[in-house]
Amino acid sequence: MLRVAFAVTAGILALAPALSVGAATTAAASTATPPPQIYHIVTRPLCSELHERIAPAIGMLLQNDTTIKKSPALFKQYNLAALNGPDAGQVGQKNPLTRDPGSGGAGTMNMSQNMALLGMENLIRPIANNVIAIETMLDSPELLNGTGRQDDDKRLQEIRAKLLKALAAQKASLDIISGFVDTQQMADLQHSDEGFISSINQPDTQHASSATPGPNPLTVNPNYAGLPPNPYAIDPATIPGLTLGYNPVTHLVDGLTWSMDQAQTRENDAAKAVMSSAVLCGNVPVPSPSP
């Protein structure tokens, strides 16, 4: 009985200093800044990679989709502008001192075409920057070398492969847009100084021949962009079924539409793999690539 009472007494004595200090500091603690609290969060490697790399990659894929969807309208604008021919007031003005710089009188495009092409050019850099950033994330050592958990690595590799397939379709769209822009700009650059050359080399009007010179094939078809045409090339206009209303730009739009559809299909496939893995992590804020 004495031993139990001693223990209780010892406990009270041990608590007494703490109680007194706590009572003395209650008023001060109400006004003082609370001390910082340190939290230790232990997360699953799968969840960490979904948050750190997969989610940002999906976000940039969605940004690319929005940017690429602007291109078909610009191709159609370019096509419609091509029907207008050279700008009014610039036809036949080959003199570089009197013509408007960059006008259709000297190059291969009119002002409306140049504006459409400028719109396409403005799409290239944002798409390319996102493509580089996505490839950097998906090729990170953490994804390539594994996290140490075999089941998580299997899921991450599956997601990575599906995202790379979607990215490949977007890169195909980028190739179509950037290739067309480069080709048309090179063609326009090739013929932009014809007015300067003709002003320097004045023709001999006294002994000039009345025969009409043959058209320059590089001028007739600006799609060659300074490269000599293949002598064995097949003119698509002579292919059965393409004679009426053939336009190479239209086929570029068809290819662009196909690559956009492929990207959407592959993104939907990747979304299923991402969401099935996100369920294992609870409420993980992973965006869905659905439109």
BAVEXZA-670354 format. One record per residue (C-alpha): residue number from 1; x, y, z. Coordinates in pm, whole numbers, plus 50000, padded with zeros to 5 digits. Example, Ala and Ser with C-alpha at 12.3 -4.5 7.8 and 13.67 -1.06 7.14 Angstrom:
BAVEXZA-670354
<r><pos>1</pos><px>51230</px><py>49550</py><pz>50780</pz></r>
<r><pos>2</pos><px>51367</px><py>49894</py><pz>50714</pz></r>
//
This chain:
BAVEXZA-670354
<r><pos>1</pos><px>50000</px><py>50000</py><pz>50000</pz></r>
<r><pos>2</pos><px>50283</px><py>50237</py><pz>50077</pz></r>
<r><pos>3</pos><px>50452</px><py>50149</py><pz>49750</pz></r>
<r><pos>4</pos><px>50143</px><py>50244</py><pz>49549</pz></r>
<r><pos>5</pos><px>50102</px><py>50570</py><pz>49732</pz></r>
<r><pos>6</pos><px>50465</px><py>50649</py><pz>49668</pz></r>
<r><pos>7</pos><px>50427</px><py>50593</py><pz>49306</pz></r>
<r><pos>8</pos><px>50126</px><py>50823</py><pz>49289</pz></r>
<r><pos>9</pos><px>50307</px><py>51087</py><pz>49479</pz></r>
<r><pos>10</pos><px>50611</px><py>51061</py><pz>49256</pz></r>
<r><pos>11</pos><px>50388</px><py>51102</py><pz>48957</pz></r>
<r><pos>12</pos><px>50228</px><py>51412</py><pz>49098</pz></r>
<r><pos>13</pos><px>50566</px><py>51559</py><pz>49175</pz></r>
<r><pos>14</pos><px>50687</px><py>51487</py><pz>48830</pz></r>
<r><pos>15</pos><px>50385</px><py>51661</py><pz>48677</pz></r>
<r><pos>16</pos><px>50392</px><py>51954</py><pz>48910</pz></r>
<r><pos>17</pos><px>50671</px><py>52151</py><pz>48735</pz></r>
<r><pos>18</pos><px>50512</px><py>52099</py><pz>48402</pz></r>
<r><pos>19</pos><px>50174</px><py>52212</py><pz>48526</pz></r>
<r><pos>20</pos><px>50316</px><py>52522</py><pz>48683</pz></r>
<r><pos>21</pos><px>50514</px><py>52616</py><pz>48373</pz></r>
<r><pos>22</pos><px>50215</px><py>52555</py><pz>48153</pz></r>
<r><pos>23</pos><px>49997</px><py>52776</py><pz>48365</pz></r>
<r><pos>24</pos><px>50258</px><py>53051</py><pz>48361</pz></r>
<r><pos>25</pos><px>50304</px><py>53046</py><pz>47984</pz></r>
<r><pos>26</pos><px>49939</px><py>53020</py><pz>47877</pz></r>
<r><pos>27</pos><px>49899</px><py>53391</py><pz>47842</pz></r>
<r><pos>28</pos><px>50227</px><py>53432</py><pz>47652</pz></r>
<r><pos>29</pos><px>50149</px><py>53144</py><pz>47414</pz></r>
<r><pos>30</pos><px>49825</px><py>53307</py><pz>47309</pz></r>
<r><pos>31</pos><px>50015</px><py>53601</py><pz>47161</pz></r>
<r><pos>32</pos><px>50340</px><py>53438</py><pz>47048</pz></r>
<r><pos>33</pos><px>50396</px><py>53295</py><pz>46698</pz></r>
<r><pos>34</pos><px>50342</px><py>52918</py><pz>46704</pz></r>
<r><pos>35</pos><px>50650</px><py>52712</py><pz>46629</pz></r>
<r><pos>36</pos><px>50682</px><py>52559</py><pz>46281</pz></r>
<r><pos>37</pos><px>50553</px><py>52209</py><pz>46239</pz></r>
<r><pos>38</pos><px>50749</px><py>51954</py><pz>46037</pz></r>
<r><pos>39</pos><px>50554</px><py>51701</py><pz>45836</pz></r>
<r><pos>40</pos><px>50709</px><py>51386</py><pz>45695</pz></r>
<r><pos>41</pos><px>50515</px><py>51260</py><pz>45393</pz></r>
<r><pos>42</pos><px>50592</px><py>50914</py><pz>45263</pz></r>
<r><pos>43</pos><px>50448</px><py>50854</py><pz>44915</pz></r>
<r><pos>44</pos><px>50447</px><py>50566</py><pz>44675</pz></r>
<r><pos>45</pos><px>50694</px><py>50594</py><pz>44383</pz></r>
<r><pos>46</pos><px>50410</px><py>50551</py><pz>44135</pz></r>
<r><pos>47</pos><px>50217</px><py>50842</py><pz>44287</pz></r>
<r><pos>48</pos><px>50528</px><py>51059</py><pz>44299</pz></r>
<r><pos>49</pos><px>50603</px><py>51007</py><pz>43929</pz></r>
<r><pos>50</pos><px>50241</px><py>51070</py><pz>43835</pz></r>
<r><pos>51</pos><px>50256</px><py>51404</py><pz>44012</pz></r>
<r><pos>52</pos><px>50608</px><py>51512</py><pz>43917</pz></r>
<r><pos>53</pos><px>50632</px><py>51406</py><pz>43550</pz></r>
<r><pos>54</pos><px>50326</px><py>51236</py><pz>43405</pz></r>
<r><pos>55</pos><px>50077</px><py>51511</py><pz>43496</pz></r>
<r><pos>56</pos><px>50290</px><py>51799</py><pz>43353</pz></r>
<r><pos>57</pos><px>50354</px><py>51596</py><pz>43036</pz></r>
<r><pos>58</pos><px>49981</px><py>51543</py><pz>42988</pz></r>
<r><pos>59</pos><px>49919</px><py>51912</py><pz>43045</pz></r>
<r><pos>60</pos><px>50163</px><py>52007</py><pz>42769</pz></r>
<r><pos>61</pos><px>50010</px><py>51748</py><pz>42535</pz></r>
<r><pos>62</pos><px>49675</px><py>51919</py><pz>42584</pz></r>
<r><pos>63</pos><px>49835</px><py>52257</py><pz>42513</pz></r>
<r><pos>64</pos><px>49972</px><py>52120</py><pz>42188</pz></r>
<r><pos>65</pos><px>49629</px><py>51989</py><pz>42091</pz></r>
<r><pos>66</pos><px>49482</px><py>52335</py><pz>42134</pz></r>
<r><pos>67</pos><px>49761</px><py>52495</py><pz>41930</pz></r>
<r><pos>68</pos><px>49755</px><py>52239</py><pz>41649</pz></r>
<r><pos>69</pos><px>49378</px><py>52273</py><pz>41608</pz></r>
<r><pos>70</pos><px>49435</px><py>52632</py><pz>41492</pz></r>
<r><pos>71</pos><px>49635</px><py>52522</py><pz>41187</pz></r>
<r><pos>72</pos><px>49363</px><py>52383</py><pz>40952</pz></r>
<r><pos>73</pos><px>49186</px><py>52720</py><pz>40947</pz></r>
<r><pos>74</pos><px>49515</px><py>52889</py><pz>40854</pz></r>
<r><pos>75</pos><px>49573</px><py>52643</py><pz>40569</pz></r>
<r><pos>76</pos><px>49224</px><py>52719</py><pz>40437</pz></r>
<r><pos>77</pos><px>49295</px><py>53091</py><pz>40468</pz></r>
<r><pos>78</pos><px>49613</px><py>53043</py><pz>40268</pz></r>
<r><pos>79</pos><px>49422</px><py>52852</py><pz>39999</pz></r>
<r><pos>80</pos><px>49155</px><py>53119</py><pz>39967</pz></r>
<r><pos>81</pos><px>49417</px><py>53393</py><pz>39951</pz></r>
<r><pos>82</pos><px>49597</px><py>53212</py><pz>39670</pz></r>
<r><pos>83</pos><px>49289</px><py>53257</py><pz>39451</pz></r>
<r><pos>84</pos><px>49324</px><py>53634</py><pz>39474</pz></r>
<r><pos>85</pos><px>49661</px><py>53645</py><pz>39302</pz></r>
<r><pos>86</pos><px>49895</px><py>53942</py><pz>39353</pz></r>
<r><pos>87</pos><px>49773</px><py>54230</py><pz>39562</pz></r>
<r><pos>88</pos><px>49593</px><py>54512</py><pz>39385</pz></r>
<r><pos>89</pos><px>49828</px><py>54784</py><pz>39271</pz></r>
<r><pos>90</pos><px>50132</px><py>54559</py><pz>39286</pz></r>
<r><pos>91</pos><px>50085</px><py>54359</py><pz>38967</pz></r>
<r><pos>92</pos><px>50380</px><py>54405</py><pz>38738</pz></r>
<r><pos>93</pos><px>50573</px><py>54626</py><pz>38979</pz></r>
<r><pos>94</pos><px>50914</px><py>54465</py><pz>38960</pz></r>
<r><pos>95</pos><px>51097</px><py>54787</py><pz>39038</pz></r>
<r><pos>96</pos><px>51229</px><py>54758</py><pz>39394</pz></r>
<r><pos>97</pos><px>51223</px><py>55139</py><pz>39426</pz></r>
<r><pos>98</pos><px>50848</px><py>55169</py><pz>39366</pz></r>
<r><pos>99</pos><px>50695</px><py>54842</py><pz>39482</pz></r>
<r><pos>100</pos><px>50591</px><py>54766</py><pz>39837</pz></r>
<r><pos>101</pos><px>50854</px><py>54544</py><pz>40005</pz></r>
<r><pos>102</pos><px>50728</px><py>54190</py><pz>40047</pz></r>
<r><pos>103</pos><px>50436</px><py>54242</py><pz>39809</pz></r>
<r><pos>104</pos><px>50307</px><py>53981</py><pz>39572</pz></r>
<r><pos>105</pos><px>50451</px><py>54169</py><pz>39276</pz></r>
<r><pos>106</pos><px>50796</px><py>54023</py><pz>39335</pz></r>
<r><pos>107</pos><px>50757</px><py>53712</py><pz>39551</pz></r>
<r><pos>108</pos><px>50528</px><py>53414</py><pz>39523</pz></r>
<r><pos>109</pos><px>50269</px><py>53519</py><pz>39785</pz></r>
<r><pos>110</pos><px>50033</px><py>53809</py><pz>39837</pz></r>
<r><pos>111</pos><px>49972</px><py>53987</py><pz>40165</pz></r>
<r><pos>112</pos><px>49686</px><py>53760</py><pz>40272</pz></r>
<r><pos>113</pos><px>49897</px><py>53452</py><pz>40213</pz></r>
<r><pos>114</pos><px>50183</px><py>53604</py><pz>40410</pz></r>
<r><pos>115</pos><px>49949</px><py>53668</py><pz>40704</pz></r>
<r><pos>116</pos><px>49824</px><py>53310</py><pz>40699</pz></r>
<r><pos>117</pos><px>50179</px><py>53181</py><pz>40680</pz></r>
<r><pos>118</pos><px>50280</px><py>53406</py><pz>40969</pz></r>
<r><pos>119</pos><px>49999</px><py>53258</py><pz>41174</pz></r>
<r><pos>120</pos><px>50130</px><py>52907</py><pz>41104</pz></r>
<r><pos>121</pos><px>50483</px><py>53012</py><pz>41192</pz></r>
<r><pos>122</pos><px>50365</px><py>53143</py><pz>41529</pz></r>
<r><pos>123</pos><px>50230</px><py>52797</py><pz>41610</pz></r>
<r><pos>124</pos><px>50560</px><py>52617</py><pz>41558</pz></r>
<r><pos>125</pos><px>50768</px><py>52739</py><pz>41852</pz></r>
<r><pos>126</pos><px>50513</px><py>52668</py><pz>42131</pz></r>
<r><pos>127</pos><px>50453</px><py>52318</py><pz>41997</pz></r>
<r><pos>128</pos><px>50824</px><py>52246</py><pz>41956</pz></r>
<r><pos>129</pos><px>50907</px><py>52374</py><pz>42305</pz></r>
<r><pos>130</pos><px>50641</px><py>52150</py><pz>42457</pz></r>
<r><pos>131</pos><px>50762</px><py>51851</py><pz>42256</pz></r>
<r><pos>132</pos><px>51116</px><py>51900</py><pz>42388</pz></r>
<r><pos>133</pos><px>50993</px><py>51941</py><pz>42746</pz></r>
<r><pos>134</pos><px>50771</px><py>51631</py><pz>42725</pz></r>
<r><pos>135</pos><px>51052</px><py>51419</py><pz>42585</pz></r>
<r><pos>136</pos><px>51282</px><py>51543</py><pz>42863</pz></r>
<r><pos>137</pos><px>51031</px><py>51444</py><pz>43130</pz></r>
<r><pos>138</pos><px>50955</px><py>51104</py><pz>42983</pz></r>
<r><pos>139</pos><px>51327</px><py>51030</py><pz>42940</pz></r>
<r><pos>140</pos><px>51413</px><py>51120</py><pz>43300</pz></r>
<r><pos>141</pos><px>51637</px><py>50872</py><pz>43487</pz></r>
<r><pos>142</pos><px>51358</px><py>50805</py><pz>43736</pz></r>
<r><pos>143</pos><px>51133</px><py>50669</py><pz>43463</pz></r>
<r><pos>144</pos><px>51404</px><py>50497</py><pz>43258</pz></r>
<r><pos>145</pos><px>51597</px><py>50335</py><pz>43545</pz></r>
<r><pos>146</pos><px>51298</px><py>50239</py><pz>43756</pz></r>
<r><pos>147</pos><px>51181</px><py>50326</py><pz>44106</pz></r>
<r><pos>148</pos><px>51267</px><py>49998</py><pz>44276</pz></r>
<r><pos>149</pos><px>50911</px><py>49867</py><pz>44286</pz></r>
<r><pos>150</pos><px>50849</px><py>49625</py><pz>44004</pz></r>
<r><pos>151</pos><px>50472</px><py>49674</py><pz>43989</pz></r>
<r><pos>152</pos><px>50505</px><py>50054</py><pz>43986</pz></r>
<r><pos>153</pos><px>50775</px><py>50042</py><pz>43719</pz></r>
<r><pos>154</pos><px>50554</px><py>49827</py><pz>43497</pz></r>
<r><pos>155</pos><px>50268</px><py>50074</py><pz>43520</pz></r>
<r><pos>156</pos><px>50494</px><py>50374</py><pz>43463</pz></r>
<r><pos>157</pos><px>50655</px><py>50218</py><pz>43156</pz></r>
<r><pos>158</pos><px>50314</px><py>50145</py><pz>43010</pz></r>
<r><pos>159</pos><px>50204</px><py>50505</py><pz>43064</pz></r>
<r><pos>160</pos><px>50532</px><py>50637</py><pz>42923</pz></r>
<r><pos>161</pos><px>50498</px><py>50427</py><pz>42607</pz></r>
<r><pos>162</pos><px>50141</px><py>50544</py><pz>42545</pz></r>
<r><pos>163</pos><px>50235</px><py>50909</py><pz>42597</pz></r>
<r><pos>164</pos><px>50526</px><py>50876</py><pz>42357</pz></r>
<r><pos>165</pos><px>50288</px><py>50737</py><pz>42093</pz></r>
<r><pos>166</pos><px>50059</px><py>51036</py><pz>42138</pz></r>
<r><pos>167</pos><px>50359</px><py>51268</py><pz>42119</pz></r>
<r><pos>168</pos><px>50470</px><py>51104</py><pz>41793</pz></r>
<r><pos>169</pos><px>50136</px><py>51193</py><pz>41634</pz></r>
<r><pos>170</pos><px>50176</px><py>51554</py><pz>41747</pz></r>
<r><pos>171</pos><px>50526</px><py>51565</py><pz>41604</pz></r>
<r><pos>172</pos><px>50382</px><py>51451</py><pz>41270</pz></r>
<r><pos>173</pos><px>50145</px><py>51748</py><pz>41279</pz></r>
<r><pos>174</pos><px>50436</px><py>51974</py><pz>41366</pz></r>
<r><pos>175</pos><px>50634</px><py>51840</py><pz>41070</pz></r>
<r><pos>176</pos><px>50348</px><py>51919</py><pz>40832</pz></r>
<r><pos>177</pos><px>50306</px><py>52274</py><pz>40961</pz></r>
<r><pos>178</pos><px>50675</px><py>52363</py><pz>40987</pz></r>
<r><pos>179</pos><px>50760</px><py>52193</py><pz>40656</pz></r>
<r><pos>180</pos><px>50496</px><py>52390</py><pz>40469</pz></r>
<r><pos>181</pos><px>50604</px><py>52717</py><pz>40628</pz></r>
<r><pos>182</pos><px>50973</px><py>52656</py><pz>40548</pz></r>
<r><pos>183</pos><px>50896</px><py>52556</py><pz>40190</pz></r>
<r><pos>184</pos><px>50680</px><py>52859</py><pz>40114</pz></r>
<r><pos>185</pos><px>50918</px><py>53102</py><pz>40282</pz></r>
<r><pos>186</pos><px>51214</px><py>52960</py><pz>40091</pz></r>
<r><pos>187</pos><px>51027</px><py>52988</py><pz>39763</pz></r>
<r><pos>188</pos><px>50926</px><py>53346</py><pz>39837</pz></r>
<r><pos>189</pos><px>51282</px><py>53431</py><pz>39940</pz></r>
<r><pos>190</pos><px>51422</px><py>53283</py><pz>39620</pz></r>
<r><pos>191</pos><px>51214</px><py>53515</py><pz>39401</pz></r>
<r><pos>192</pos><px>51204</px><py>53820</py><pz>39628</pz></r>
<r><pos>193</pos><px>51504</px><py>53988</py><pz>39461</pz></r>
<r><pos>194</pos><px>51401</px><py>53939</py><pz>39101</pz></r>
<r><pos>195</pos><px>51311</px><py>54308</py><pz>39086</pz></r>
<r><pos>196</pos><px>51662</px><py>54408</py><pz>39196</pz></r>
<r><pos>197</pos><px>51822</px><py>54179</py><pz>38938</pz></r>
<r><pos>198</pos><px>51607</px><py>54309</py><pz>38654</pz></r>
<r><pos>199</pos><px>51679</px><py>54671</py><pz>38753</pz></r>
<r><pos>200</pos><px>52054</px><py>54607</py><pz>38742</pz></r>
<r><pos>201</pos><px>52055</px><py>54404</py><pz>38420</pz></r>
<r><pos>202</pos><px>51852</px><py>54624</py><pz>38190</pz></r>
<r><pos>203</pos><px>51738</px><py>54437</py><pz>37877</pz></r>
<r><pos>204</pos><px>51860</px><py>54533</py><pz>37533</pz></r>
<r><pos>205</pos><px>51545</px><py>54688</py><pz>37390</pz></r>
<r><pos>206</pos><px>51705</px><py>54763</py><pz>37051</pz></r>
<r><pos>207</pos><px>51781</px><py>54399</py><pz>36969</pz></r>
<r><pos>208</pos><px>51516</px><py>54235</py><pz>37184</pz></r>
<r><pos>209</pos><px>51336</px><py>53938</py><pz>37043</pz></r>
<r><pos>210</pos><px>50959</px><py>53942</py><pz>37024</pz></r>
<r><pos>211</pos><px>50937</px><py>53576</py><pz>37125</pz></r>
<r><pos>212</pos><px>50776</px><py>53508</py><pz>37461</pz></r>
<r><pos>213</pos><px>51020</px><py>53342</py><pz>37699</pz></r>
<r><pos>214</pos><px>50920</px><py>53013</py><pz>37857</pz></r>
<r><pos>215</pos><px>50807</px><py>53023</py><pz>38217</pz></r>
<r><pos>216</pos><px>51052</px><py>52939</py><pz>38489</pz></r>
<r><pos>217</pos><px>50935</px><py>52609</py><pz>38643</pz></r>
<r><pos>218</pos><px>51063</px><py>52723</py><pz>38982</pz></r>
<r><pos>219</pos><px>50846</px><py>53032</py><pz>38958</pz></r>
<r><pos>220</pos><px>50538</px><py>52848</py><pz>38833</pz></r>
<r><pos>221</pos><px>50540</px><py>52606</py><pz>39124</pz></r>
<r><pos>222</pos><px>50670</px><py>52768</py><pz>39444</pz></r>
<r><pos>223</pos><px>50645</px><py>52435</py><pz>39628</pz></r>
<r><pos>224</pos><px>50986</px><py>52340</py><pz>39487</pz></r>
<r><pos>225</pos><px>51144</px><py>52612</py><pz>39702</pz></r>
<r><pos>226</pos><px>51457</px><py>52656</py><pz>39492</pz></r>
<r><pos>227</pos><px>51516</px><py>52287</py><pz>39425</pz></r>
<r><pos>228</pos><px>51513</px><py>52166</py><pz>39064</pz></r>
<r><pos>229</pos><px>51210</px><py>51944</py><pz>38999</pz></r>
<r><pos>230</pos><px>51254</px><py>51572</py><pz>38943</pz></r>
<r><pos>231</pos><px>51236</px><py>51517</py><pz>38564</pz></r>
<r><pos>232</pos><px>51053</px><py>51190</py><pz>38627</pz></r>
<r><pos>233</pos><px>50807</px><py>51338</py><pz>38878</pz></r>
<r><pos>234</pos><px>50441</px><py>51255</py><pz>38820</pz></r>
<r><pos>235</pos><px>50216</px><py>51556</py><pz>38802</pz></r>
<r><pos>236</pos><px>49938</px><py>51487</py><pz>39054</pz></r>
<r><pos>237</pos><px>49697</px><py>51676</py><pz>38833</pz></r>
<r><pos>238</pos><px>49729</px><py>51396</py><pz>38575</pz></r>
<r><pos>239</pos><px>49643</px><py>51120</py><pz>38822</pz></r>
<r><pos>240</pos><px>49291</px><py>50986</py><pz>38761</pz></r>
<r><pos>241</pos><px>49057</px><py>51118</py><pz>39026</pz></r>
<r><pos>242</pos><px>49273</px><py>51417</py><pz>39111</pz></r>
<r><pos>243</pos><px>49238</px><py>51613</py><pz>38788</pz></r>
<r><pos>244</pos><px>48943</px><py>51821</py><pz>38903</pz></r>
<r><pos>245</pos><px>49019</px><py>52070</py><pz>39178</pz></r>
<r><pos>246</pos><px>49355</px><py>51926</py><pz>39277</pz></r>
<r><pos>247</pos><px>49538</px><py>52133</py><pz>39536</pz></r>
<r><pos>248</pos><px>49848</px><py>52011</py><pz>39721</pz></r>
<r><pos>249</pos><px>49763</px><py>52226</py><pz>40024</pz></r>
<r><pos>250</pos><px>49433</px><py>52041</py><pz>40058</pz></r>
<r><pos>251</pos><px>49619</px><py>51713</py><pz>40088</pz></r>
<r><pos>252</pos><px>49837</px><py>51864</py><pz>40360</pz></r>
<r><pos>253</pos><px>49521</px><py>51951</py><pz>40551</pz></r>
<r><pos>254</pos><px>49401</px><py>51593</py><pz>40506</pz></r>
<r><pos>255</pos><px>49729</px><py>51463</py><pz>40648</pz></r>
<r><pos>256</pos><px>49710</px><py>51712</py><pz>40932</pz></r>
<r><pos>257</pos><px>49357</px><py>51602</py><pz>41016</pz></r>
<r><pos>258</pos><px>49469</px><py>51238</py><pz>41021</pz></r>
<r><pos>259</pos><px>49760</px><py>51308</py><pz>41256</pz></r>
<r><pos>260</pos><px>49531</px><py>51508</py><pz>41486</pz></r>
<r><pos>261</pos><px>49285</px><py>51218</py><pz>41500</pz></r>
<r><pos>262</pos><px>49569</px><py>50978</py><pz>41575</pz></r>
<r><pos>263</pos><px>49689</px><py>51198</py><pz>41860</pz></r>
<r><pos>264</pos><px>49340</px><py>51208</py><pz>42009</pz></r>
<r><pos>265</pos><px>49299</px><py>50831</py><pz>41989</pz></r>
<r><pos>266</pos><px>49638</px><py>50767</py><pz>42149</pz></r>
<r><pos>267</pos><px>49576</px><py>51023</py><pz>42422</pz></r>
<r><pos>268</pos><px>49249</px><py>50852</py><pz>42513</pz></r>
<r><pos>269</pos><px>49434</px><py>50523</py><pz>42536</pz></r>
<r><pos>270</pos><px>49697</px><py>50680</py><pz>42761</pz></r>
<r><pos>271</pos><px>49426</px><py>50834</py><pz>42979</pz></r>
<r><pos>272</pos><px>49291</px><py>50490</py><pz>43069</pz></r>
<r><pos>273</pos><px>49634</px><py>50376</py><pz>43187</pz></r>
<r><pos>274</pos><px>49689</px><py>50696</py><pz>43385</pz></r>
<r><pos>275</pos><px>49352</px><py>50688</py><pz>43559</pz></r>
<r><pos>276</pos><px>49382</px><py>50319</py><pz>43651</pz></r>
<r><pos>277</pos><px>49713</px><py>50400</py><pz>43821</pz></r>
<r><pos>278</pos><px>49581</px><py>50718</py><pz>43981</pz></r>
<r><pos>279</pos><px>49314</px><py>50515</py><pz>44161</pz></r>
<r><pos>280</pos><px>49592</px><py>50346</py><pz>44358</pz></r>
<r><pos>281</pos><px>49705</px><py>50686</py><pz>44484</pz></r>
<r><pos>282</pos><px>49367</px><py>50816</py><pz>44594</pz></r>
<r><pos>283</pos><px>49263</px><py>51158</py><pz>44467</pz></r>
<r><pos>284</pos><px>49564</px><py>51236</py><pz>44252</pz></r>
<r><pos>285</pos><px>49516</px><py>51555</py><pz>44043</pz></r>
<r><pos>286</pos><px>49605</px><py>51406</py><pz>43705</pz></r>
<r><pos>287</pos><px>49433</px><py>51588</py><pz>43414</pz></r>
<r><pos>288</pos><px>49243</px><py>51381</py><pz>43160</pz></r>
<r><pos>289</pos><px>49337</px><py>51426</py><pz>42791</pz></r>
<r><pos>290</pos><px>48975</px><py>51404</py><pz>42685</pz></r>
<r><pos>291</pos><px>48856</px><py>51718</py><pz>42500</pz></r>
//
